[in-house]
Every structure is written in C-alpha cells, then in structure tokens.
Amino acid sequence: MSDEKSQLPAAEAVALQSLCDYAPGAVVSRTLHKNKVGTVTLFSFAEEQGLSEHSAPFDALVQIVDGEGELTIGGKLVTARAGELVLMPANIPHSVHARARFKMLLTMLRG
C-alpha cells in the first residue's frame, strides 16, 4: 500500500493555473501531491496578502506560475516573476508578499 496522496489525475496534462483560483483578500492553497519525500502545493495570493516569516526543516523550490511575488529569504529580498524558480534553503527564515496577485508552486523536498 502506498502513502501517496494526489489530487492530480495520473498520466494527464492539466492546466496548472486553473487548479487554485484567486480569492479577494486571501491566500488560497491546494496540495496537489504528497508523499513521504515531498509535497507539491499551489498557492494563489491576492494583492497585499502573504505568508509571515517562518522556517521549514527542508529545502523548498518556489516556481512563480502567474504574476510576480516577493520572497524574503534570510533577510534578502527576492523578486520572482512568472517562469522563474527560487530555492528556499532548509532552516532559513523566509516570508512571501504579494504587491499584486500572483500564483506560486511550492515543492517541499523532504529527502
């Protein structure tokens, strides 16, 4: 028996941007796939929304899917645009801010 959990159909192409809609004044997230080695979550940020500073015990990759987001990683401001990828190292405090709405795909790497 597998411990995998997925909201994605196997062996099908899906439109990534359509999997997590924007909501006014909110951050919306949807876990797309989860197993023992990682989690893939899509986030939609409304304008002026974000995630407060925190850290995680694992490396994470952020891929901007739509718009432009601001990430602060270890005190360094990183602006990333659609099509760009950012590594957030394990145990380094980071936060996310949306000057305008944007979507990001977060891949948490547990291994």
MILO-531724 format. One line per field, with one value per residue: residue number from 1; residue in three letters; x, y, z of N, C-alpha, C in turn. Coordinates in Angstrom, 3 decimals. Each point is the difference from the previous one (the first is absolute). Example, Ala and Ser with C-alpha at 12.3 -4.5 7.8 and 13.67 -1.06 7.14 Angstrom:
BEGIN
num	1 | 2
residu	ala | ser
nu	13.190 | -0.350
nv	-5.690 | 1.050
nw	7.800 | -0.720
cau	-0.890 | 0.820
cav	1.190 | 1.190
caw	0.000 | 0.060
cu	0.900 | -0.770
cv	1.200 | 1.090
cw	0.000 | 0.730
END
This chain:
BEGIN
num	1 | 2 | 3 | 4 | 5 | 6 | 7 | 8 | 9 | 10 | 11 | 12 | 13 | 14 | 15 | 16 | 17 | 18 | 19 | 20 | 21 | 22 | 23 | 24 | 25 | 26 | 27 | 28 | 29 | 30 | 31 | 32 | 33 | 34 | 35 | 36 | 37 | 38 | 39 | 40 | 41 | 42 | 43 | 44 | 45 | 46 | 47 | 48 | 49 | 50 | 51 | 52 | 53 | 54 | 55 | 56 | 57 | 58 | 59 | 60 | 61 | 62 | 63 | 64 | 65 | 66 | 67 | 68 | 69 | 70 | 71 | 72 | 73 | 74 | 75 | 76 | 77 | 78 | 79 | 80 | 81 | 82 | 83 | 84 | 85 | 86 | 87 | 88 | 89 | 90 | 91 | 92 | 93 | 94 | 95 | 96 | 97 | 98 | 99 | 100 | 101 | 102 | 103 | 104 | 105 | 106 | 107 | 108 | 109 | 110 | 111
residu	met | ser | asp | glu | lys | ser | gln | leu | pro | ala | ala | glu | ala | val | ala | leu | gln | ser | leu | cys | asp | tyr | ala | pro | gly | ala | val | val | ser | arg | thr | leu | his | lys | asn | lys | val | gly | thr | val | thr | leu | phe | ser | phe | ala | glu | glu | gln | gly | leu | ser | glu | his | ser | ala | pro | phe | asp | ala | leu | val | gln | ile | val | asp | gly | glu | gly | glu | leu | thr | ile | gly | gly | lys | leu | val | thr | ala | arg | ala | gly | glu | leu | val | leu | met | pro | ala | asn | ile | pro | his | ser | val | his | ala | arg | ala | arg | phe | lys | met | leu | leu | thr | met | leu | arg | gly
nu	0.837 | -0.324 | 0.896 | 0.028 | -0.115 | -0.930 | -0.082 | 1.079 | -0.615 | 0.188 | 1.151 | -0.258 | -0.085 | 0.392 | -0.933 | 1.266 | -0.086 | -0.686 | 1.040 | 0.206 | -1.271 | 0.039 | 0.175 | -0.920 | 1.098 | 0.407 | 0.566 | 0.010 | -0.086 | 0.646 | 0.008 | 0.941 | 1.069 | -0.092 | 1.279 | 0.666 | 0.247 | -1.282 | -0.229 | -1.016 | 0.113 | -1.178 | 0.550 | -1.094 | 0.678 | -0.964 | -0.238 | 1.241 | -0.073 | 0.188 | 1.194 | -0.254 | 1.028 | 0.595 | 0.290 | 0.658 | -0.121 | -0.629 | 0.817 | -0.269 | -0.675 | 0.119 | -1.060 | 0.266 | -1.308 | -0.359 | 0.258 | 0.144 | 0.890 | -0.103 | 1.214 | -0.041 | 1.267 | 0.028 | -1.030 | 0.148 | -0.345 | -0.871 | 0.037 | -1.058 | 0.152 | -1.144 | 0.163 | 0.128 | 1.153 | -0.361 | 1.229 | -0.792 | 1.214 | 0.209 | -0.854 | -0.265 | -0.176 | -1.276 | -0.384 | -1.304 | 0.107 | -1.276 | 0.813 | -0.046 | -1.158 | 0.296 | 0.491 | 0.206 | 0.868 | -0.308 | 1.257 | -0.498 | 1.312 | -0.608 | 0.501
nv	-1.190 | 0.968 | 0.895 | -0.151 | 1.320 | -0.050 | 1.274 | -0.521 | 0.013 | -1.303 | 0.246 | 1.198 | 0.796 | 0.870 | 0.926 | 0.185 | 1.087 | -0.960 | -0.533 | 1.317 | 0.326 | 1.231 | 0.518 | 0.962 | 0.699 | -1.003 | -0.944 | -0.587 | -1.189 | -0.792 | -1.033 | -0.072 | -0.180 | -1.116 | -0.193 | -1.105 | 0.273 | 0.380 | 1.290 | 0.002 | 1.313 | 0.295 | 1.224 | 0.647 | 1.100 | 0.512 | 1.140 | 0.300 | -1.239 | -0.920 | -0.509 | 0.046 | 0.614 | -1.040 | -1.163 | -0.805 | -1.223 | 0.386 | -0.286 | 1.135 | -0.367 | 1.283 | -0.321 | 1.185 | -0.171 | 1.039 | 1.085 | 0.697 | -0.712 | 0.401 | -0.534 | -0.070 | -0.280 | -0.291 | 0.825 | -0.834 | 1.146 | -0.907 | 0.676 | -0.800 | -0.257 | -0.014 | -1.292 | 0.702 | -0.499 | -0.216 | -0.226 | -0.569 | 0.258 | -1.227 | 0.185 | 0.608 | 0.994 | -0.118 | 0.927 | 0.170 | 0.895 | 0.367 | 0.747 | -0.955 | -0.441 | -1.180 | -0.964 | -0.910 | -0.812 | -0.583 | -0.388 | -0.679 | 0.019 | -1.076 | -0.382
nw	0.000 | -0.795 | 0.464 | -1.317 | -0.009 | -0.946 | -0.344 | -0.529 | -1.164 | 0.036 | -0.562 | 0.537 | -1.039 | 0.929 | -0.034 | 0.307 | -0.755 | -0.595 | 0.609 | 0.034 | 0.176 | -0.468 | 1.217 | -0.083 | 0.277 | -0.783 | 0.732 | -1.188 | 0.584 | -0.828 | 0.828 | -0.925 | 0.780 | 0.710 | 0.366 | 0.338 | -1.267 | -0.054 | -0.163 | -0.866 | 0.241 | -0.519 | -0.018 | 0.355 | -0.248 | 0.740 | -0.625 | 0.420 | -0.463 | 0.936 | 0.213 | 1.292 | 0.543 | -0.554 | 0.518 | -0.810 | 0.459 | -1.118 | -1.018 | -0.624 | -1.082 | -0.351 | -0.715 | -0.536 | 0.143 | 0.777 | -0.678 | 1.135 | 0.695 | 1.247 | 0.043 | 1.299 | -0.324 | 1.285 | -0.057 | -1.025 | -0.592 | -0.434 | -1.143 | -0.112 | -1.294 | -0.656 | 0.202 | 1.141 | 0.452 | 1.275 | 0.465 | 0.896 | 0.517 | 0.426 | 0.984 | -1.144 | 0.867 | -0.354 | -0.869 | -0.248 | -1.000 | -0.139 | -0.753 | -0.910 | -0.426 | 0.513 | -0.787 | 0.960 | -0.548 | 1.157 | -0.194 | 1.026 | 0.196 | 0.426 | -1.154
cau	-0.837 | 0.769 | -0.454 | -0.153 | -1.294 | 0.072 | -1.222 | 0.225 | -0.211 | 1.228 | 0.214 | -0.814 | 0.457 | -0.967 | 0.339 | 0.439 | -0.602 | -1.425 | -0.179 | -0.134 | -0.500 | 0.200 | -1.133 | 0.275 | 0.477 | 0.358 | 0.977 | -0.646 | 0.979 | -0.520 | 1.034 | -0.205 | 0.555 | 0.741 | 0.466 | 1.006 | 1.179 | -0.275 | -1.342 | -0.134 | -1.160 | -0.214 | -0.526 | -0.464 | 0.048 | -0.654 | 0.824 | 0.362 | -0.059 | 1.274 | 0.289 | 0.943 | 1.301 | 0.059 | 1.037 | -0.382 | 1.191 | 0.345 | 0.104 | -1.224 | 0.103 | -1.161 | -0.106 | -1.068 | -0.855 | -0.742 | 0.295 | 1.310 | -0.048 | 1.174 | 0.384 | 1.136 | 0.641 | 1.170 | 0.158 | 0.231 | -1.199 | 0.090 | -1.197 | -0.035 | -1.085 | -0.498 | 1.025 | 1.251 | 0.099 | 0.818 | 0.267 | -0.035 | 0.725 | -0.517 | 0.321 | 0.236 | -1.289 | -0.456 | -1.380 | -0.495 | -0.885 | -0.564 | -0.355 | -1.150 | -0.294 | 0.869 | -0.088 | 1.285 | 0.012 | 1.001 | 0.385 | 0.765 | 0.840 | 0.284 | 1.121
cav	1.190 | 1.236 | 1.125 | 1.145 | 0.659 | 0.900 | 0.553 | 0.082 | -1.258 | -0.588 | -0.066 | 1.003 | 1.386 | 0.878 | 1.426 | 0.314 | 1.232 | -0.185 | -0.896 | 0.753 | 1.322 | 1.149 | 0.411 | 1.353 | 0.157 | -1.286 | -0.931 | -1.292 | -1.038 | -1.323 | -1.028 | -0.759 | -1.344 | -0.137 | -1.330 | 0.052 | 0.783 | 1.392 | 0.525 | 1.009 | 0.812 | 1.199 | 1.123 | 1.223 | 1.128 | 1.247 | 1.183 | 0.374 | -1.146 | -0.686 | -0.946 | 0.626 | -0.657 | -1.306 | -0.840 | -1.398 | -0.845 | -0.583 | 0.900 | 0.145 | 0.716 | 0.813 | 0.352 | 0.975 | -0.486 | 1.138 | 1.262 | 0.291 | -0.066 | 0.391 | -0.924 | 0.417 | -1.242 | 0.346 | 1.446 | 0.474 | 0.135 | -0.598 | 0.184 | -1.053 | 0.176 | -1.215 | -0.755 | -0.043 | -0.978 | 0.459 | -0.988 | 0.448 | -1.034 | -0.475 | 0.672 | 1.429 | 0.697 | 0.581 | 0.491 | 0.238 | 1.167 | 0.281 | 1.402 | -0.241 | -1.423 | -0.936 | -1.413 | -0.700 | -1.429 | -0.294 | -1.407 | -0.262 | -1.167 | -0.568 | -0.940
caw	0.000 | -0.147 | 0.822 | -0.889 | -0.115 | -1.130 | -0.550 | -1.442 | -0.710 | -0.532 | -1.451 | -0.695 | 0.082 | 0.659 | -0.040 | 1.359 | 0.522 | 0.298 | 1.135 | 1.249 | -0.373 | 0.879 | 0.836 | 0.481 | 1.366 | 0.604 | -0.550 | -0.212 | -0.341 | -0.334 | -0.106 | -1.234 | 0.181 | 1.258 | 0.380 | 1.062 | -0.371 | -0.297 | -0.203 | -1.041 | 0.354 | -0.794 | 0.778 | -0.659 | 0.930 | -0.390 | 0.213 | 1.371 | 0.904 | 0.061 | 1.068 | 0.925 | 0.091 | 0.642 | -0.599 | -0.177 | 0.134 | -1.299 | -1.147 | -0.785 | -1.263 | -0.340 | -1.421 | -0.218 | -1.071 | -0.545 | 0.671 | 0.588 | 1.456 | 0.779 | 1.051 | 0.803 | 0.411 | 0.802 | -0.032 | -1.369 | -0.818 | -1.330 | -0.815 | -1.022 | -0.963 | -0.643 | -0.713 | 0.760 | 1.072 | 1.123 | 1.039 | 1.398 | 0.737 | 1.283 | 1.263 | -0.198 | 0.063 | -1.269 | -0.043 | -1.351 | -0.070 | -1.324 | -0.297 | -0.878 | 0.113 | -0.708 | 0.367 | 0.068 | 0.259 | 1.021 | 0.081 | 1.222 | -0.211 | 1.326 | -0.018
cu	0.876 | -0.540 | -0.195 | -1.431 | 0.121 | -1.382 | 0.122 | -0.292 | 1.329 | -0.021 | -0.941 | 0.642 | -1.107 | 0.489 | 0.290 | -0.710 | -1.455 | -0.249 | -0.175 | -0.376 | 0.406 | -1.271 | 0.336 | 0.441 | 0.490 | 1.195 | -0.723 | 1.090 | -0.706 | 1.173 | -0.328 | 0.506 | 0.816 | 0.412 | 1.144 | 1.216 | -0.299 | -1.463 | 0.052 | -1.307 | -0.045 | -0.656 | -0.462 | -0.056 | -0.757 | 0.959 | 0.136 | -0.186 | 1.369 | 0.049 | 1.060 | 1.270 | -0.088 | 1.181 | -0.531 | 1.273 | 0.471 | 0.186 | -1.345 | 0.325 | -1.305 | 0.074 | -1.163 | -0.749 | -0.705 | 0.394 | 1.421 | -0.132 | 1.289 | 0.216 | 1.158 | 0.564 | 1.273 | 0.302 | 0.229 | -1.309 | 0.262 | -1.331 | 0.061 | -1.257 | -0.407 | 1.105 | 1.312 | -0.129 | 0.932 | 0.164 | -0.066 | 0.662 | -0.670 | 0.501 | 0.361 | -1.362 | -0.348 | -1.455 | -0.355 | -0.956 | -0.441 | -0.317 | -1.221 | -0.237 | 0.980 | -0.240 | 1.391 | -0.228 | 1.149 | 0.248 | 0.908 | 0.734 | 0.446 | 1.230 | 1.303
cv	1.246 | 1.074 | 1.260 | 0.513 | 1.008 | 0.488 | 0.140 | -1.348 | -0.501 | 0.042 | 0.902 | 1.371 | 0.833 | 1.450 | 0.459 | 1.219 | -0.175 | -0.817 | 0.711 | 1.437 | 1.071 | 0.244 | 1.378 | 0.004 | -1.262 | -0.659 | -1.340 | -1.008 | -1.306 | -0.957 | -0.872 | -1.428 | -0.028 | -1.454 | 0.156 | 0.854 | 1.449 | 0.317 | 1.056 | 0.744 | 1.237 | 1.052 | 1.108 | 1.094 | 1.179 | 1.150 | 0.317 | -1.115 | -0.668 | -1.041 | 0.630 | -0.836 | -1.292 | -0.748 | -1.427 | -0.844 | -0.636 | 1.091 | 0.060 | 0.781 | 0.746 | 0.312 | 0.965 | -0.419 | 1.151 | 1.242 | 0.089 | 0.010 | 0.461 | -1.018 | 0.629 | -1.269 | 0.361 | 1.485 | 0.587 | 0.014 | -0.565 | 0.241 | -1.021 | 0.163 | -1.339 | -0.654 | -0.102 | -0.928 | 0.534 | -1.154 | 0.675 | -1.100 | -0.347 | 0.874 | 1.477 | 0.695 | 0.638 | 0.453 | 0.279 | 1.182 | 0.223 | 1.484 | 0.028 | -1.505 | -0.843 | -1.413 | -0.597 | -1.473 | -0.273 | -1.503 | -0.165 | -1.319 | -0.564 | -0.906 | 0.640
cw	0.000 | 0.928 | -0.849 | 0.007 | -1.121 | -0.388 | -1.516 | -0.654 | -0.563 | -1.532 | -0.791 | 0.156 | 0.646 | -0.089 | 1.430 | 0.579 | 0.403 | 1.265 | 1.344 | -0.353 | 1.005 | 0.806 | 0.562 | 1.473 | 0.671 | -0.678 | -0.082 | -0.342 | -0.290 | -0.136 | -1.197 | 0.122 | 1.289 | 0.164 | 0.998 | -0.352 | -0.350 | -0.199 | -1.091 | 0.265 | -0.884 | 0.880 | -0.933 | 1.045 | -0.586 | 0.291 | 1.484 | 1.020 | 0.047 | 1.084 | 0.882 | 0.108 | 0.806 | -0.603 | -0.078 | 0.062 | -1.308 | -1.044 | -0.713 | -1.266 | -0.235 | -1.485 | -0.141 | -1.262 | -0.714 | 0.789 | 0.512 | 1.506 | 0.627 | 1.111 | 0.756 | 0.618 | 0.752 | -0.041 | -1.374 | -0.777 | -1.391 | -0.696 | -1.123 | -0.842 | -0.603 | -0.824 | 0.743 | 1.204 | 1.074 | 0.987 | 1.361 | 0.827 | 1.336 | 1.142 | -0.127 | 0.036 | -1.348 | 0.139 | -1.454 | 0.051 | -1.449 | -0.113 | -0.918 | 0.051 | -0.818 | 0.502 | 0.021 | 0.299 | 0.952 | 0.026 | 1.197 | -0.179 | 1.342 | 0.028 | -0.356
END
